[in-house]
């Protein structure tokens, strides 16, 4: 990796965030160029050094070994609906033009009434043919999860699944035995987790898992249906998630890969920006290259933050 990627010349960027999805107000990261193309290194600030290595592996994959061959050319996208009021939730859903929605719930204690209203508004926007799933972010205990899932399932007229209702595998397994709705678990840094009893669906993300190829191996080990999502990223980073979704043998669920709209701008030309059209995004053989004018506009200037990012990259590269 050291001989193929110019780590010393990595570009650091900062783009304002315009959607209230619980992310920092500025999305920062690094762009890495390899002989085959570009990758985005933008792990969350609380990543361990071990997690940084996986994010770096994902960032250099496209530019070095390349992505696995796709079995489909386009990916259905689920719009991300934040924990907002019903009117805004409906507007976001309609504007996205997707046929699936992932609705954030349980953002604070005692939010169930608001969650129900939000889910009902999304159902109204999608119509009877759209698919809805909820993301609880591991916020519930078992009893709260069981009662909340039943109420939200009724409000949705049927939920596709509920992602991460509780934190631990044991609690997920208990909830799964007590509800009719499918339970999804997010596979992040713990790639060896056995989800056999805990989840019906595995949710995969390239950054925390170390790239599309490693995520495919995790999916094979799980052996059940999978969905793909991404952390907040520019189109350069999102392309990796699309490559993973394109290579999965089966893709029964729309993927939460429409996060480009959460950013005030992109790093690639408008024609290559990954904004869903009619609810789909294309699978590309490699990410688009960054646009020079946009790079000039969003290059990070703060010397302290530049040093901080360069230090993270060095730690990840040294340990890999």
Number of C-alpha atoms within 10 A of each C-alpha: 14 9 7 13 17 13 19 10 12 18 18 23 22 19 21 15 20 14 16 13 17 9 14 13 15 14 19 25 24 24 23 22 24 20 13 16 19 23 31 29 27 25 23 19 11 8 14 12 15 14 21 27 25 22 26 26 25 28 28 27 23 29 21 18 12 17 20 16 12 18 14 16 14 17 21 25 29 30 28 27 26 20 21 19 13 18 12 16 22 21 14 19 25 16 10 22 18 23 22 27 27 26 25 21 26 21 18 10 8 10 13 19 11 16 25 21 18 28 30 21 22 30 23 15 19 20 11 11 9 17 23 25 26 28 22 21 18 19 18 19 15 20 12 15 25 20 14 22 25 15 15 24 22 14 19 24 14 16 20 21 22 27 25 23 29 22 16 13 18 14 18 25 19 16 26 22 15 13 14 14 20 18 25 27 26 20 20 18 18 11 18 11 14 12 21 13 13 22 26 20 23 23 22 27 27 31 32 27 25 24 25 29 20 17 27 20 14 18 21 14 14 20 13 14 19 25 22 24 24 22 19 24 25 26 26 28 27 25 28 31 27 31 31 26 33 25 21 23 15 14 17 10 21 25 28 23 31 26 23 21 21 19 18 13 19 22 25 21 15 11 8 16 19 24 20 22 13 12 19 21 20 18 22 16 17 19 24 21 17 20 14 11 11 15 18 11 13 17 18 18 11 10 9 9 13 17 12 11 21 19 12 19 23 13 15 20 16 10 11 15
